[in-house]
């Protein structure tokens, strides 16, 4: 099973990785190989940009935590190539359209 998680899932996980929350279970299931995380490079870029832009996140998520998560996920994930063609606008938030494009082009299940 191939799964593409949104940046907000990783942000929530980084804020409270030690919890038994549903988000922690989903992220950790990917780490343990219960599914294959599909991660476009743009997702990691967005994650870093969001943390840097928002003081609340910047104060709570260290660069080391982000690097560690990226390394751990990167070891089990399928890193997908960047989409070079124009991505059509299909959602209310055009910044999320790249995720839908990857979901279709990279044949993800969820």
PyMOL commands that set and color helices and strands:
alter all, ss='L'
color gray80, all
select helices_A, chain A and resi 7-15+22-31+41-53+55-60+63-76+94-105
alter helices_A, ss='H'
color red, helices_A
select strands_A, chain A and resi 2-3+36-40+78-80
alter strands_A, ss='S'
color yellow, strands_A
deselect
rebuild
show_as cartoon
